Amino acid sequence: YTRSGSFTVDAGGRLVSRTGDPVMGEQGALEVGDPNFTVTADGRVLSAAGEELDRLRLAALADGERLTRTADGYLAAGEGQTVPVRHTRVFQGFLEGANTNLAEEMVELTVAARTYAANQRVLRTHDTLLDKAINQVGVLR
């Protein structure tokens, strides 16, 4: 199984993943022929002429079971761990992305680290002033 949605049509007209593995439909490997196919919200794959070719084989975990990560971003499930899904929405032309921007997060982390260091220096200076006030101010010489 995979969560990757980056698929292309190979020279043989099959819908394939980045690594060239076929995308599976309910009737087997999806043969779309022409790259101008359409995927409907319910997972049906339609040809450029509008005829239904197949339906994407979509699956969900049964009873909260866990998948095992394998090579190339794939996920493995044991027999009976997944169940077919019917009530979901598929969006053609969209890819799932991260919910964070790495550059922004690194800048925020740097700002937080510098703010922390500056506050540390303020506390150290305040501690030094208190030490002088307690130990040196008012001492008779």
KEMARNU-48328 format. One record per residue (C-alpha): residue in one letter; x, z, y. Coordinates in steps of 0.25 Angstrom, whole numbers, plus 2048, in hexadecimal, padded with zeros to 3 digits. Example, Ala and Ser with C-alpha at 12.3 -4.5 7.8 and 13.67 -1.06 7.14 Angstrom:
% KEMARNU-48328
<"A",<831,81F,7EE>>,
<"S",<837,81D,7FC>>,
//
This chain:
% KEMARNU-48328
<"Y",<800,800,800>>,
<"T",<804,7FE,80E>>,
<"R",<7FF,802,81C>>,
<"S",<807,7F7,822>>,
<"G",<7FE,7EC,828>>,
<"S",<809,7E2,82C>>,
<"F",<805,7D6,823>>,
<"T",<808,7C7,823>>,
<"V",<804,7BB,81B>>,
<"D",<80F,7B6,812>>,
<"A",<812,7A7,80F>>,
<"G",<808,7A8,803>>,
<"G",<7FC,7AD,80B>>,
<"R",<7FD,7BB,807>>,
<"L",<7FB,7C7,810>>,
<"V",<808,7CF,80E>>,
<"S",<80F,7DB,814>>,
<"R",<81C,7DC,81C>>,
<"T",<824,7DC,80F>>,
<"G",<81C,7D0,809>>,
<"D",<813,7D9,7FF>>,
<"P",<805,7D3,7FE>>,
<"V",<7F9,7DB,805>>,
<"M",<7EF,7DE,7FB>>,
<"G",<7E0,7DB,7FC>>,
<"E",<7D5,7DF,7F2>>,
<"Q",<7D8,7D2,7EA>>,
<"G",<7E7,7D3,7EA>>,
<"A",<7F2,7CE,7F4>>,
<"L",<7EB,7C8,800>>,
<"E",<7EC,7B9,802>>,
<"V",<7E8,7B6,810>>,
<"G",<7EF,7A8,810>>,
<"D",<7ED,7A5,81F>>,
<"P",<7F4,7B0,829>>,
<"N",<7E7,7AF,831>>,
<"F",<7DF,7B8,828>>,
<"T",<7D6,7C4,82D>>,
<"V",<7D5,7D2,828>>,
<"T",<7C8,7D9,82C>>,
<"A",<7C6,7E7,82F>>,
<"D",<7C1,7EA,821>>,
<"G",<7CE,7E4,81B>>,
<"R",<7C8,7D6,817>>,
<"V",<7D2,7CB,818>>,
<"L",<7CC,7BE,81D>>,
<"S",<7D2,7B0,81D>>,
<"A",<7D3,7A8,82A>>,
<"A",<7C6,7A1,826>>,
<"G",<7BF,7AF,825>>,
<"E",<7BE,7B0,816>>,
<"E",<7C1,7BD,80F>>,
<"L",<7CE,7BD,807>>,
<"D",<7CF,7CB,803>>,
<"R",<7CF,7D9,808>>,
<"L",<7DB,7E2,80B>>,
<"R",<7DD,7EC,800>>,
<"L",<7DD,7F9,808>>,
<"A",<7DF,807,802>>,
<"A",<7DE,815,806>>,
<"L",<7E4,822,7FF>>,
<"A",<7DB,829,7F5>>,
<"D",<7D9,838,7F7>>,
<"G",<7E5,839,801>>,
<"E",<7EF,834,7F7>>,
<"R",<7FD,831,7FC>>,
<"L",<804,824,7FC>>,
<"T",<813,822,7F9>>,
<"R",<81C,81A,803>>,
<"T",<823,80F,7FC>>,
<"A",<82D,804,801>>,
<"D",<829,7FA,80D>>,
<"G",<81E,804,812>>,
<"Y",<815,803,806>>,
<"L",<80D,80F,801>>,
<"A",<80B,811,7F2>>,
<"A",<7FF,818,7EC>>,
<"G",<7FC,81C,7DE>>,
<"E",<7F1,817,7D5>>,
<"G",<7E3,81B,7DB>>,
<"Q",<7E9,821,7E8>>,
<"T",<7E3,817,7F1>>,
<"V",<7D4,812,7F2>>,
<"P",<7CF,805,7F9>>,
<"V",<7CB,806,807>>,
<"R",<7BF,7FF,80D>>,
<"H",<7BB,807,81A>>,
<"T",<7C7,804,822>>,
<"R",<7CB,7FA,82D>>,
<"V",<7D6,7F0,82D>>,
<"F",<7DC,7EA,83A>>,
<"Q",<7E3,7DC,839>>,
<"G",<7EF,7DA,842>>,
<"F",<7F1,7E9,844>>,
<"L",<7FD,7F2,83F>>,
<"E",<7FD,801,83E>>,
<"G",<808,806,847>>,
<"A",<80E,814,84A>>,
<"N",<806,81D,853>>,
<"T",<812,820,85B>>,
<"N",<81C,818,863>>,
<"L",<82A,81B,85F>>,
<"A",<831,818,86C>>,
<"E",<827,821,874>>,
<"E",<829,82C,86A>>,
<"M",<838,82C,86B>>,
<"V",<837,82D,87A>>,
<"E",<82D,839,879>>,
<"L",<836,840,86F>>,
<"T",<842,83E,878>>,
<"V",<83B,843,884>>,
<"A",<836,84F,87C>>,
<"A",<844,852,877>>,
<"R",<84A,851,886>>,
<"T",<83E,85A,88B>>,
<"Y",<841,864,880>>,
<"A",<850,864,883>>,
<"A",<84D,866,892>>,
<"N",<844,872,88F>>,
<"Q",<84F,878,887>>,
<"R",<858,877,892>>,
<"V",<84E,87E,89C>>,
<"L",<84C,889,892>>,
<"R",<85B,88B,890>>,
<"T",<85D,88C,89F>>,
<"H",<851,895,8A1>>,
<"D",<857,89E,896>>,
<"T",<865,89E,89D>>,
<"L",<85E,8A2,8AA>>,
<"L",<856,8AD,8A3>>,
<"D",<863,8B2,89C>>,
<"K",<86A,8B3,8AA>>,
<"A",<85E,8BA,8B0>>,
<"I",<85E,8C4,8A5>>,
<"N",<86D,8C7,8A4>>,
<"Q",<873,8C4,8B2>>,
<"V",<869,8C6,8BD>>,
<"G",<869,8D4,8C2>>,
<"V",<875,8D9,8BA>>,
<"L",<87E,8E2,8C3>>,
<"R",<88C,8DE,8C4>>,
//
